[in-house]
């Protein structure tokens, strides 16, 4: 995947919000200093995504087909809460994980 990197508070908060779509080979890589169970929101999202949680260069968990919220307010915006800590999170277009055959335990290489 060719990704945009979100490695600071501003870029992580904005994420993929406001984009009309995401190409099948594109994504956003969230990079964190420490592994943690970071929660994610889909504020301003217009399309579903797959979420890949990465820890120490391996896929720790996968959330497929996360849907953008419909009719939300900021206070009631749902948060996606992972089961495992991650030091990176990759968001890609919904279906990309299945199409690429990605699974938990796979090695991740960031260039």
ChimeraX attribute file (.defattr): number of C-alpha atoms within 10 A of each C-alpha:
attribute: neighborCount
match mode: 1-to-1
recipient: residues
	/A:1	14
	/A:2	13
	/A:3	15
	/A:4	16
	/A:5	15
	/A:6	21
	/A:7	14
	/A:8	12
	/A:9	10
	/A:10	9
	/A:11	13
	/A:12	17
	/A:13	14
	/A:14	14
	/A:15	23
	/A:16	24
	/A:17	16
	/A:18	12
	/A:19	11
	/A:20	10
	/A:21	14
	/A:22	18
	/A:23	11
	/A:24	15
	/A:25	12
	/A:26	15
	/A:27	22
	/A:28	21
	/A:29	25
	/A:30	22
	/A:31	18
	/A:32	17
	/A:33	10
	/A:34	11
	/A:35	15
	/A:36	14
	/A:37	14
	/A:38	18
	/A:39	11
	/A:40	16
	/A:41	17
	/A:42	22
	/A:43	21
	/A:44	17
	/A:45	19
	/A:46	18
	/A:47	20
	/A:48	20
	/A:49	26
	/A:50	20
	/A:51	26
	/A:52	25
	/A:53	25
	/A:54	27
	/A:55	21
	/A:56	12
	/A:57	15
	/A:58	18
	/A:59	21
	/A:60	23
	/A:61	20
	/A:62	20
	/A:63	17
	/A:64	19
	/A:65	17
	/A:66	16
	/A:67	14
	/A:68	18
	/A:69	19
	/A:70	11
	/A:71	7
	/A:72	12
	/A:73	10
	/A:74	7
	/A:75	6
	/A:76	9
	/A:77	14
	/A:78	16
	/A:79	13
	/A:80	14
	/A:81	12
	/A:82	19
	/A:83	14
	/A:84	15
	/A:85	16
	/A:86	26
	/A:87	19
	/A:88	25
	/A:89	23
	/A:90	22
	/A:91	26
	/A:92	27
	/A:93	22
	/A:94	20
	/A:95	14
	/A:96	22
	/A:97	21
	/A:98	11
	/A:99	9
	/A:100	9
	/A:101	8
	/A:102	14
	/A:103	15
	/A:104	13
	/A:105	13
	/A:106	13
	/A:107	14
	/A:108	12
	/A:109	7
	/A:110	7
	/A:111	4
